[in-house]
Structures are given as structure tokens and as C-alpha cells.
Amino acid sequence: MAKSPYDKLKEKQSQESLKELSKELRQEGFHLNRRLIKYKWVETEKITTRFGLALRKLLTPPIIALVTKFKGRNTHRSFGQKLERKKQYIFCSTHSFTDDVMAAFSVLGRNAYLVLGSSQTLELNPESKLLQLNGLIFVDLMKPESRKQVVPKAVKILSMGGNILIFPEGCWNLQESGTIAEIFNGAYFMAKASGAEIVPIGSYRDPESGEIYVERGNPLALGEIEDTQEARAVLREALASLRWNCMLRAGGIRKRSDLKARDRILYFCRFRNDVLSLPWIRDSWAEELSYYQSKDSRAKREVSSSLAKVELSRKNAFMAKELLDYRREDKDSEIYELINLLVESWQMNPEELSDYINEVYGFRIDAAELCPELKKK
């Protein structure tokens, strides 16, 4: 099978090779951020320089203010206590919509190197060019060796007087009812190693109006906590509370029981369209939806996967009722799962998506209503 232009990226790391690949992708309507690719392989010692850090501190605030002025007109911001100007912080934000990165930047009031875990954003999103001016740490979530380098890189930047912005949920929070997903330990390890305080940030975008609400909380000295689980629980509670405040400011909370199945699917499709508004050329859901899994949750998924493979026979007929009931409950719990919809339908045009909704959920929603802003392929 012939390799797609993107498949060749891993083999073409030189600037000359990337230049050739850039031409191929341009023919398909995509722009490759060649200057940003280097962040995939930059070593800890070369993550930044004192001159680069000082320059970014000078340039970033006015650029963010300018971008916020034109792109953040529907953003409502609130702040906790005033932060010390010369102190270094680790900013931790919730993650649930495509513009939440800019929403978080808008309440920092200073430069902060972004921890970015999306290859497609780094490689293809034109707006990512601003990240080179801002400074970033790229982490390949699918490679353990890349994940291990994040904390040392962040600590180096903090030791030189810089700040960090990280989204500890790892991927978008796709839960219908949870204000925040489980979070990774990276931010705590950064705080523990550097002594920097963590500043939580909560954000929310109203699905109806598109209005964005973002709130910056007060600094937390999590590095003083010895137990990792306790520190993660404190940070997660702070993030959840801030996002809850944003949801209340947006107009209150809707109970899932009050929503009809059609309303929920329309909500899912709005999120799908939001995700696919970014340059998207390959199946990278394993990376984009890389979320924290405890040992218990991994064990539960393994059990679920094993039970799904069990074939009923005379030998195990005694457990038929329990097994069928479990599968029925499991199917019912997954049928409205946003992840399934994203993974199964990301390449579908609006008409195909309408047919898919009808087949899977048993009712039809017009294509124009499902994807009012998504161009047909």
C-alpha cells in the first residue's frame, strides 16, 4: 500500500525533506508548520535560552492582548488574588473546547510556555505559529520517553524564571455529567521539583450562545504535599470548582435527565464539528483522547473487554443471564458515548452522519441541523 504524504513525516525529519512533504500536503489543502516540527525532538538542555525566555516575556503579553481583543470578544474573565509579578507559576487549566487554550492565556497576564500534546495542532494548525513566539514543550502522548521529558523541561524553564501552562486532563473532558476528568500527575511533579505554586484555571463555553467563561483561581502550594494522590485530589477539586463557577455564570446547569435523546446527539455533533474545525487529516484519536486511567479503571476496562469476547455455550450457560444483562447495560451506557461518535464518524460528510445517527440511535436529524458550519467534503 502506498504511503500517504503524512505517513512520510516520521521518515522525513530534515528541513529539505519537510519542504518536499509540505508541498505534497499543500496540494491536499493543508499547511505544514515546518518550523514547529523541531519541537518533537528538542532536547531538555535546548528547550530554551535566557535570551529566548526574556524575549518571549517581552513579546507575548501584547500579542495575547491583541489576539484576545479580536478573538475574545465573547469571553468573560474573572480573577482570584493578584499574582506576584516576579514569581514563577505553573498554570493548570481545564480542557473541554477548542478555544480554551486562548481563554487560559487571556487570564495569565504574563508569558507561559505551553505544554502541547497534539501532533496535528503542532504540525497543521496555522494558529500554532504563534506558539513559537510564545514558547512550548511538545509531548508525544503515545511515547513514554517523550512523556518522561516533560517535567525536566518544565523545571528547566521555571528555574530560568519562566512559567508553564498545562492542561492536566490530557485531552478534552468528554463526560456529559462530570465537570472535570481525572488528571495526570505532571503538574504536581513540576511543583514538587521546582517549588513553584500551581494556579488553577477553569473554563466553559456555553453550547447554545458560544459565550466563553474563564476564571483564574488562587495559587496552591501543592509541592508541599508529600502524597501524590492527595495533591492530585486537591488540584482536581480546585479545577472542578472553578469550572462549575463558569458553568453557573453561563446560565445554570441542565440535568441530563431533562434532555431528550435528540438534544444530546445535537450537543455531541456540535462538539464534533468544533473538533473537526481544526486541520484534521488522519485518525489520531488514540493521541487526542489520551486520558488518565488509574489501575482500577484499567482493570475494569480489561474485564469489560474480556466479557465482550465470551461466547455462550453449554459450559457457561449458567452465567448467560448475567452476561447478557451486563452486555445490554454496557451497550446502553456506550450508545450515547461521545467518543464512539467521534471515532466512528470523523470522516463522514453531513449526509453520511445523518444516516449514521438514524442507524445507531433510531431517529433522523437533518444534515443541515447536524453540521450547520461544517463544510461538506
Secondary structure as the mmCIF struct_conf table of DSSP 4:
data_model
#
loop_
_struct_conf.conf_type_id
_struct_conf.id
_struct_conf.beg_label_comp_id
_struct_conf.beg_label_asym_id
_struct_conf.beg_label_seq_id
_struct_conf.end_label_comp_id
_struct_conf.end_label_asym_id
_struct_conf.end_label_seq_id
HELX_LH_PP_P HELX_LH_PP_P1 ALA A 2 SER A 4
TURN_TY1_P TURN_TY1_P1 PRO A 5 PRO A 5
HELX_RH_3T_P HELX_RH_3T_P1 TYR A 6 GLU A 11
BEND BEND1 SER A 14 SER A 14
HELX_RH_AL_P HELX_RH_AL_P1 GLN A 15 GLN A 27
TURN_TY1_P TURN_TY1_P2 GLU A 28 GLY A 29
HELX_RH_3T_P HELX_RH_3T_P2 ARG A 34 LYS A 40
TURN_TY1_P TURN_TY1_P3 TRP A 41 TRP A 41
HELX_RH_3T_P HELX_RH_3T_P3 THR A 44 LYS A 46
BEND BEND2 ILE A 47 ILE A 47
HELX_RH_AL_P HELX_RH_AL_P2 ARG A 50 LYS A 71
TURN_TY1_P TURN_TY1_P4 ARG A 73 ASN A 74
STRN STRN1 THR A 75 PHE A 79
BEND BEND3 GLN A 81 GLN A 81
HELX_LH_PP_P HELX_LH_PP_P2 LYS A 82 GLU A 84
TURN_TY1_P TURN_TY1_P5 ARG A 85 LYS A 86
STRN STRN2 TYR A 89 SER A 93
BEND BEND4 PHE A 97 PHE A 97
TURN_TY1_P TURN_TY1_P6 THR A 98 ASP A 99
HELX_RH_AL_P HELX_RH_AL_P3 ASP A 100 PHE A 105
TURN_TY1_P TURN_TY1_P7 SER A 106 LEU A 108
BEND BEND5 ARG A 110 ARG A 110
STRN STRN3 TYR A 113 LEU A 116
HELX_RH_AL_P HELX_RH_AL_P4 SER A 119 LEU A 124
HELX_RH_3T_P HELX_RH_3T_P4 PRO A 126 SER A 128
HELX_RH_AL_P HELX_RH_AL_P5 LYS A 129 ASN A 134
STRN STRN4 LEU A 136 PHE A 138
TURN_TY1_P TURN_TY1_P8 LEU A 141 MET A 142
HELX_RH_AL_P HELX_RH_AL_P6 PRO A 144 SER A 159
TURN_TY1_P TURN_TY1_P9 MET A 160 GLY A 161
STRN STRN5 ILE A 164 ILE A 166
TURN_TY1_P TURN_TY1_P10 PRO A 168 GLU A 169
BEND BEND6 CYS A 171 CYS A 171
BEND BEND7 GLU A 176 SER A 177
BEND BEND8 THR A 179 ILE A 180
BEND BEND9 ASN A 185 ASN A 185
HELX_RH_AL_P HELX_RH_AL_P7 GLY A 186 SER A 194
HELX_LH_PP_P HELX_LH_PP_P3 ALA A 196 ALA A 196
STRN STRN6 GLU A 197 ARG A 205
TURN_TY1_P TURN_TY1_P11 PRO A 207 SER A 209
STRN STRN7 ILE A 212 ARG A 216
STRN STRN8 LEU A 220 LEU A 220
HELX_RH_3T_P HELX_RH_3T_P5 LEU A 222 GLU A 224
HELX_RH_AL_P HELX_RH_AL_P8 THR A 228 ARG A 249
TURN_TY1_P TURN_TY1_P12 ALA A 250 GLY A 251
HELX_RH_3T_P HELX_RH_3T_P6 ARG A 256 ASP A 258
BEND BEND10 LEU A 259 LEU A 259
HELX_RH_AL_P HELX_RH_AL_P9 ALA A 261 LEU A 276
TURN_TY1_P TURN_TY1_P13 SER A 277 SER A 277
BEND BEND11 LEU A 278 LEU A 278
BEND BEND12 ARG A 282 ARG A 282
HELX_RH_AL_P HELX_RH_AL_P10 TRP A 285 GLU A 288
TURN_TY1_P TURN_TY1_P14 LEU A 289 LEU A 289
HELX_RH_AL_P HELX_RH_AL_P11 LYS A 295 LYS A 309
HELX_LH_PP_P HELX_LH_PP_P4 VAL A 310 LEU A 312
BEND BEND13 ARG A 314 ARG A 314
TURN_TY1_P TURN_TY1_P15 LYS A 315 ASN A 316
HELX_RH_3T_P HELX_RH_3T_P7 ALA A 317 MET A 319
HELX_RH_AL_P HELX_RH_AL_P12 ALA A 320 GLU A 334
TURN_TY1_P TURN_TY1_P16 ILE A 335 TYR A 336
HELX_RH_AL_P HELX_RH_AL_P13 LEU A 338 SER A 345
TURN_TY1_P TURN_TY1_P17 TRP A 346 GLN A 347
HELX_RH_AL_P HELX_RH_AL_P14 PRO A 350 TYR A 361
BEND BEND14 GLY A 362 PHE A 363
HELX_RH_AL_P HELX_RH_AL_P15 ALA A 367 LEU A 370
BEND BEND15 PRO A 372 GLU A 373
HELX_LH_PP_P HELX_LH_PP_P5 LEU A 374 LYS A 376
#
